[in-house]
Amino acid sequence: MLGLQATIDKDSGFCFGVVYAIDMAESILEEQGYLYCLGDIVHNDEEVARLKAKGLRIISHEDLARLQNEKVLIRAHGEAPSTYRTALENNIQLIDASCPVVLKLQNRIKTSHDSQTKVLIYGKHGHAEVAGLVGQTRGDALVFQDLSELDGRELPQKFALYSQTTKSTGKFYEIKEELIRRGYEVEANDTICRQVSNRDAELRNFAKQFDKIVFVSGKKSSNGKVLYEVCRSQNPQTYFVSSAGELKPGMFSENDRVGICGATSTPMWLMEEVKQALENL
């Protein structure tokens, strides 16, 4: 008898933006023993706990306003212009680990807004990246998570449509077509990160190859929610876990072939812990 076999998806795990931010944080932590970070460095509680143990100190924007003469890391999600102004006023050295894809998007949104074009952003309300994008328009952009939020809203005849970088490409184009169908002139800007969107197709293929899928992600990860649903659409026997401790023997049978995958905010070490726990069940 073979017993349960677990395989980790080699394409899952941190995207380059997250790798860059964490590498930068670890390098400074090694040098000075502590570092402030504006918000969770990544939407994964296990990874945040690991870095906190090394001296990472997570702060809010309110904390930043009270801080003086320190180094503060800006994570991959990026920040609004007001954050940079606060840092300048408080003599704070910003370690800017904003993802290049996000920075490019911020610039495009600012350019649209400067040309007096109304900006609509398909994204999650309150998400750190979205807050940074809205900041480029001095709070003037309209954010929506679902088309139903636009029902009854008075919109200009012509506007620019953007998306949070981790949203579904398919959904973005569905929204674009529906807005055009409603009679609007839509200047659609596909600003979804291809490293994220390519995982959609890769995961569809991966999920089909196993009896069951364990999707590992932080509960706060927007990308995690999207990719979990992608897996579940191909393999209904897909379980969402945030750590190895959430695995239960009743989820699996003795000879199951189990695929392990995760979000762009899921560390490889965490997927390896899940694999070990599965094999020990």
Secondary structure in CASP SS format (residue, H / E / C, confidence):
PFRMAT SS
TARGET T0000
AUTHOR 0000-0000-0000
METHOD secondary structure of the structure
MODEL  1
M C 1.00
L C 1.00
G C 1.00
L C 1.00
Q E 1.00
A E 1.00
T E 1.00
I E 1.00
D C 1.00
K C 1.00
D C 1.00
S C 1.00
G C 1.00
F C 1.00
C C 1.00
F H 1.00
G H 1.00
V H 1.00
V H 1.00
Y H 1.00
A H 1.00
I H 1.00
D H 1.00
M H 1.00
A H 1.00
E H 1.00
S H 1.00
I H 1.00
L H 1.00
E H 1.00
E H 1.00
Q H 1.00
G C 1.00
Y C 1.00
L E 1.00
Y E 1.00
C E 1.00
L E 1.00
G C 1.00
D C 1.00
I C 1.00
V C 1.00
H C 1.00
N C 1.00
D H 1.00
E H 1.00
E H 1.00
V H 1.00
A H 1.00
R H 1.00
L H 1.00
K H 1.00
A C 1.00
K C 1.00
G C 1.00
L E 1.00
R E 1.00
I E 1.00
I E 1.00
S C 1.00
H H 1.00
E H 1.00
D H 1.00
L H 1.00
A H 1.00
R H 1.00
L C 1.00
Q C 1.00
N C 1.00
E C 1.00
K E 1.00
V E 1.00
L E 1.00
I E 1.00
R C 1.00
A C 1.00
H C 1.00
G C 1.00
E C 1.00
A C 1.00
P H 1.00
S H 1.00
T H 1.00
Y H 1.00
R H 1.00
T H 1.00
A H 1.00
L H 1.00
E H 1.00
N C 1.00
N C 1.00
I C 1.00
Q E 1.00
L E 1.00
I E 1.00
D E 1.00
A C 1.00
S C 1.00
C C 1.00
P H 1.00
V H 1.00
V H 1.00
L H 1.00
K H 1.00
L H 1.00
Q H 1.00
N H 1.00
R H 1.00
I H 1.00
K H 1.00
T H 1.00
S H 1.00
H H 1.00
D H 1.00
S C 1.00
Q C 1.00
T C 1.00
K C 1.00
V E 1.00
L E 1.00
I E 1.00
Y E 1.00
G C 1.00
K C 1.00
H C 1.00
G C 1.00
H C 1.00
A H 1.00
E H 1.00
V H 1.00
A H 1.00
G H 1.00
L H 1.00
V H 1.00
G H 1.00
Q C 1.00
T C 1.00
R C 1.00
G C 1.00
D C 1.00
A C 1.00
L E 1.00
V E 1.00
F E 1.00
Q C 1.00
D C 1.00
L H 1.00
S H 1.00
E H 1.00
L H 1.00
D C 1.00
G C 1.00
R C 1.00
E C 1.00
L C 1.00
P C 1.00
Q C 1.00
K E 1.00
F E 1.00
A E 1.00
L E 1.00
Y E 1.00
S E 1.00
Q C 1.00
T C 1.00
T C 1.00
K C 1.00
S C 1.00
T H 1.00
G H 1.00
K H 1.00
F H 1.00
Y H 1.00
E H 1.00
I H 1.00
K H 1.00
E H 1.00
E H 1.00
L H 1.00
I H 1.00
R H 1.00
R C 1.00
G C 1.00
Y C 1.00
E E 1.00
V E 1.00
E E 1.00
A E 1.00
N C 1.00
D C 1.00
T C 1.00
I C 1.00
C C 1.00
R H 1.00
Q H 1.00
V H 1.00
S H 1.00
N H 1.00
R H 1.00
D H 1.00
A H 1.00
E H 1.00
L H 1.00
R H 1.00
N H 1.00
F H 1.00
A H 1.00
K C 1.00
Q C 1.00
F C 1.00
D C 1.00
K E 1.00
I E 1.00
V E 1.00
F E 1.00
V E 1.00
S C 1.00
G C 1.00
K C 1.00
K C 1.00
S C 1.00
S H 1.00
N H 1.00
G H 1.00
K H 1.00
V H 1.00
L H 1.00
Y H 1.00
E H 1.00
V H 1.00
C H 1.00
R H 1.00
S H 1.00
Q H 1.00
N C 1.00
P C 1.00
Q C 1.00
T E 1.00
Y E 1.00
F E 1.00
V E 1.00
S C 1.00
S C 1.00
A H 1.00
G H 1.00
E H 1.00
L C 1.00
K C 1.00
P H 1.00
G H 1.00
M H 1.00
F C 1.00
S C 1.00
E C 1.00
N C 1.00
D C 1.00
R E 1.00
V E 1.00
G E 1.00
I E 1.00
C E 1.00
G E 1.00
A C 1.00
T C 1.00
S C 1.00
T C 1.00
P C 1.00
M H 1.00
W H 1.00
L H 1.00
M H 1.00
E H 1.00
E H 1.00
V H 1.00
K H 1.00
Q H 1.00
A H 1.00
L H 1.00
E H 1.00
N H 1.00
L C 1.00
END
